[in-house]
Amino acid sequence: MGGGGQQTESSEPAKGGVVGPGGGRGGSAVYTWEEVQRHSHRGDQWLVIDRKVYNITQWAKRHPGGIRVISHFAGEDATDAFSAFHPDPNFVRKFLKPLLIGELAPTEPSQDQGKNAALVQDFQALRDHVEREGLLRARLLFFSLYLGHILLLEALALGLLWVWGTSWSLTLLCSLMLATSQAQASWLQHDFGHLSVFKKSSWNHVLQKFVIGHLKGASANWWNHRHFQHHAKPNVFSKDPDVNSLHVFVLGDTQPVEVVINILYFFYLRFFCCYYPFFGLFGSVALITFVRFLESHWFVWVTQMNHLPMEMDHERHQDWLTMQLSATCNIEQSTFNDWFSGHLNFQIEHHLFPTMPRHNYHLVAPLVRALCEKHGVPYQVKTLKKGIIDVVRSLKKSGDLWLDAYLHK
């Protein structure tokens, strides 16, 4: 949950902390969970990683992943989240050293909020196994071919018009090909955004900006800062921006009752230069609008069928595995489903191991299912059809609840 920078606040133990033999500086104080949980406010934030207590109050503002995602774990144990989000935790720990103020008292459990210690330990053992088996290492050929098929679709769509003209049927076919390339580009930039392709984070960032910016015309920074929050606290009101839709949509069972310019310029310049000779200005605008219409429906159905029908509630301070499984479900595996969803049909595995390259999800899925069965955590797998139907049912249920709350306010 860190990056670089130096701690600017004091490393003195907080009032109430028990000072160790070292005298209270350099992380020698010990604390109880009750003391850690007091520091969960915007101007006063501590968190725990591997029983070490860190004061992130000032560092949160400089956190490369954004201030919100790290602040969501203030006053909590962030060990699993820290491991999940950082491909090289040992490197990041170097930047945590100036923030260290102490550790948990020996009498304190490693988990906060009464979490199931056996479940947490078993999940950490599973993560260790995943790392030893090399399941966090990507096959670059896979992603190269994936990028190639996106670029090929773009070229074929333009070549179609160049060779055979702009009849209604060919224009529709061109639109479908462009929408497909746009949707597939969404899944590919998602891979780079999660740092799951290259060992060096900077290479992932560069490729993500190319795919989402130049191939899609969207902002990588905007996506990252929102999407990391979603992974940190999925379906949690006020923390997951994907369900913070008040004044536009009202989602869930509880909420209804409680009532980057240069890249965008390049994308649209390229698009209009390619398609203006065939359709003119207004025709090109109509084309990109129709393509966006098709691609946006594809994107929304795929991303929401894994989350929207699941639990949505306020913060319940669950362990990493239980929190992710309560907000996430899978769609059955098939060659088509894998391609159609960019392997996000394995949404459970993706949420548990966000830096894992997608071509390894099917390998870890049986291990995750076995762990869930051992601890009685529901592991849901649906057909593609049922996933889409459940989205409609969930929206209807939320709408009925909202209407009831409105009529009886």
Solvent accessible surface area in square Angstrom, and as a share of the most:
residue,aa,sasa,rsa
1,M,4,0.02
2,G,8,0.07
3,G,13,0.12
4,G,28,0.27
5,G,35,0.34
6,Q,128,0.57
7,Q,27,0.12
8,T,97,0.56
9,E,36,0.16
10,S,68,0.44
11,S,29,0.19
12,E,82,0.37
13,P,29,0.18
14,A,27,0.21
15,K,198,0.84
16,G,53,0.51
17,G,18,0.17
18,V,88,0.51
19,V,77,0.44
20,G,18,0.18
21,P,152,0.96
22,G,60,0.57
23,G,59,0.56
24,G,1,0.01
25,R,157,0.57
26,G,67,0.65
27,G,13,0.13
28,S,29,0.19
29,A,0,0.00
30,V,23,0.14
31,Y,1,0.00
32,T,46,0.27
33,W,17,0.06
34,E,116,0.52
35,E,17,0.08
36,V,0,0.00
37,Q,60,0.27
38,R,129,0.47
39,H,29,0.13
40,S,50,0.32
41,H,118,0.53
42,R,218,0.80
43,G,61,0.59
44,D,48,0.25
45,Q,12,0.05
46,W,8,0.03
47,L,1,0.01
48,V,0,0.00
49,I,3,0.01
50,D,71,0.37
51,R,70,0.25
52,K,78,0.33
53,V,0,0.00
54,Y,17,0.06
55,N,19,0.10
56,I,1,0.00
57,T,17,0.10
58,Q,57,0.25
59,W,6,0.02
60,A,1,0.01
61,K,131,0.56
62,R,102,0.37
63,H,17,0.08
64,P,89,0.56
65,G,14,0.13
66,G,10,0.10
67,I,75,0.38
68,R,148,0.54
69,V,7,0.04
70,I,1,0.01
71,S,25,0.16
72,H,17,0.07
73,F,8,0.03
74,A,11,0.08
75,G,2,0.02
76,E,6,0.03
77,D,22,0.12
78,A,1,0.01
79,T,12,0.07
80,D,19,0.10
81,A,2,0.01
82,F,1,0.00
83,S,19,0.13
84,A,1,0.01
85,F,29,0.12
86,H,19,0.08
87,P,62,0.39
88,D,76,0.40
89,P,26,0.17
90,N,109,0.56
91,F,103,0.43
92,V,12,0.07
93,R,80,0.29
94,K,127,0.54
95,F,57,0.24
96,L,5,0.02
97,K,149,0.63
98,P,39,0.25
99,L,2,0.01
100,L,42,0.21
101,I,1,0.01
102,G,0,0.00
103,E,64,0.29
104,L,3,0.02
105,A,12,0.09
106,P,119,0.75
107,T,125,0.73
108,E,35,0.16
109,P,79,0.50
110,S,44,0.28
111,Q,15,0.07
112,D,2,0.01
113,Q,84,0.37
114,G,81,0.78
115,K,37,0.16
116,N,77,0.39
117,A,43,0.33
118,A,56,0.43
119,L,7,0.03
120,V,5,0.03
121,Q,109,0.48
122,D,38,0.20
123,F,5,0.02
124,Q,58,0.26
125,A,57,0.44
126,L,19,0.09
127,R,18,0.07
128,D,70,0.36
129,H,59,0.26
130,V,0,0.00
131,E,77,0.35
132,R,172,0.63
133,E,102,0.46
134,G,10,0.10
135,L,20,0.10
136,L,46,0.23
137,R,152,0.55
138,A,29,0.22
139,R,134,0.49
140,L,94,0.47
141,L,126,0.63
142,F,47,0.20
143,F,6,0.03
144,S,64,0.41
145,L,118,0.58
146,Y,20,0.08
147,L,36,0.18
148,G,34,0.33
149,H,50,0.22
150,I,0,0.00
151,L,77,0.38
152,L,103,0.51
153,L,33,0.16
154,E,27,0.12
155,A,62,0.48
156,L,90,0.45
157,A,0,0.00
158,L,52,0.26
159,G,29,0.28
160,L,22,0.11
161,L,2,0.01
162,W,188,0.66
163,V,100,0.58
164,W,172,0.60
165,G,29,0.27
166,T,60,0.35
167,S,55,0.35
168,W,227,0.80
169,S,80,0.52
170,L,35,0.17
171,T,25,0.14
172,L,90,0.45
173,L,79,0.39
174,C,0,0.00
175,S,1,0.01
176,L,83,0.41
177,M,31,0.14
178,L,6,0.03
179,A,3,0.03
180,T,24,0.14
181,S,1,0.00
182,Q,7,0.03
183,A,0,0.00
184,Q,0,0.00
185,A,1,0.00
186,S,3,0.02
187,W,4,0.01
188,L,0,0.00
189,Q,6,0.03
190,H,15,0.07
191,D,8,0.04
192,F,6,0.03
193,G,1,0.01
194,H,6,0.03
195,L,30,0.15
196,S,7,0.05
197,V,9,0.05
198,F,46,0.19
199,K,183,0.77
200,K,118,0.50
201,S,47,0.30
202,S,64,0.41
203,W,131,0.46
204,N,0,0.00
205,H,72,0.32
206,V,95,0.54
207,L,44,0.22
208,Q,1,0.00
209,K,92,0.39
210,F,73,0.30
211,V,0,0.00
212,I,6,0.03
213,G,0,0.00
214,H,51,0.23
215,L,11,0.06
216,K,22,0.09
217,G,9,0.08
218,A,31,0.24
219,S,15,0.10
220,A,7,0.06
221,N,84,0.43
222,W,156,0.55
223,W,25,0.09
224,N,14,0.07
225,H,88,0.39
226,R,87,0.32
227,H,31,0.14
228,F,33,0.14
229,Q,16,0.07
230,H,6,0.03
231,H,0,0.00
232,A,0,0.00
233,K,4,0.02
234,P,3,0.02
235,N,5,0.02
236,V,13,0.07
237,F,10,0.04
238,S,86,0.56
239,K,40,0.17
240,D,0,0.00
241,P,16,0.10
242,D,51,0.27
243,V,4,0.02
244,N,72,0.37
245,S,24,0.15
246,L,71,0.36
247,H,187,0.84
248,V,114,0.65
249,F,134,0.56
250,V,32,0.19
251,L,17,0.08
252,G,8,0.08
253,D,75,0.39
254,T,40,0.23
255,Q,14,0.06
256,P,0,0.00
257,V,92,0.53
258,E,96,0.43
259,V,113,0.65
260,V,81,0.46
261,I,144,0.73
262,N,125,0.64
263,I,34,0.17
264,L,58,0.29
265,Y,146,0.55
266,F,95,0.39
267,F,4,0.02
268,Y,76,0.29
269,L,84,0.42
270,R,68,0.25
271,F,9,0.04
272,F,50,0.21
273,C,85,0.51
274,C,39,0.23
275,Y,8,0.03
276,Y,122,0.46
277,P,97,0.61
278,F,49,0.21
279,F,49,0.20
280,G,25,0.24
281,L,99,0.49
282,F,172,0.71
283,G,26,0.25
284,S,0,0.00
285,V,67,0.38
286,A,61,0.47
287,L,9,0.04
288,I,15,0.08
289,T,82,0.48
290,F,77,0.32
291,V,2,0.01
292,R,59,0.22
293,F,112,0.47
294,L,43,0.22
295,E,12,0.05
296,S,48,0.31
297,H,86,0.39
298,W,38,0.13
299,F,75,0.31
300,V,75,0.43
301,W,80,0.28
302,V,0,0.00
303,T,25,0.15
304,Q,43,0.19
305,M,1,0.01
306,N,0,0.00
307,H,11,0.05
308,L,11,0.05
309,P,37,0.23
310,M,24,0.11
311,E,93,0.42
312,M,13,0.06
313,D,51,0.26
314,H,83,0.37
315,E,41,0.18
316,R,115,0.42
317,H,59,0.26
318,Q,49,0.22
319,D,14,0.07
320,W,12,0.04
321,L,1,0.01
322,T,33,0.19
323,M,10,0.04
324,Q,0,0.00
325,L,5,0.02
326,S,25,0.16
327,A,2,0.02
328,T,0,0.00
329,C,0,0.00
330,N,5,0.03
331,I,3,0.02
332,E,80,0.36
333,Q,101,0.45
334,S,49,0.32
335,T,122,0.71
336,F,111,0.46
337,N,16,0.08
338,D,18,0.09
339,W,88,0.31
340,F,40,0.17
341,S,2,0.01
342,G,4,0.04
343,H,26,0.12
344,L,10,0.05
345,N,1,0.00
346,F,15,0.06
347,Q,9,0.04
348,I,0,0.00
349,E,0,0.00
350,H,3,0.01
351,H,0,0.00
352,L,0,0.00
353,F,0,0.00
354,P,1,0.01
355,T,8,0.04
356,M,1,0.00
357,P,0,0.00
358,R,2,0.01
359,H,9,0.04
360,N,8,0.04
361,Y,6,0.02
362,H,80,0.36
363,L,86,0.43
364,V,0,0.00
365,A,13,0.10
366,P,81,0.51
367,L,68,0.34
368,V,0,0.00
369,R,102,0.37
370,A,57,0.45
371,L,17,0.09
372,C,0,0.00
373,E,122,0.55
374,K,143,0.61
375,H,45,0.20
376,G,64,0.62
377,V,16,0.09
378,P,98,0.61
379,Y,32,0.12
380,Q,74,0.33
381,V,60,0.35
382,K,17,0.07
383,T,61,0.35
384,L,40,0.20
385,K,150,0.63
386,K,94,0.40
387,G,0,0.00
388,I,59,0.30
389,I,64,0.33
390,D,16,0.08
391,V,6,0.03
392,V,80,0.46
393,R,152,0.56
394,S,20,0.13
395,L,78,0.39
396,K,134,0.57
397,K,108,0.46
398,S,5,0.03
399,G,37,0.36
400,D,73,0.38
401,L,51,0.25
402,W,97,0.34
403,L,86,0.43
404,D,76,0.39
405,A,20,0.15
406,Y,107,0.41
407,L,117,0.58
408,H,141,0.63
409,K,189,0.80
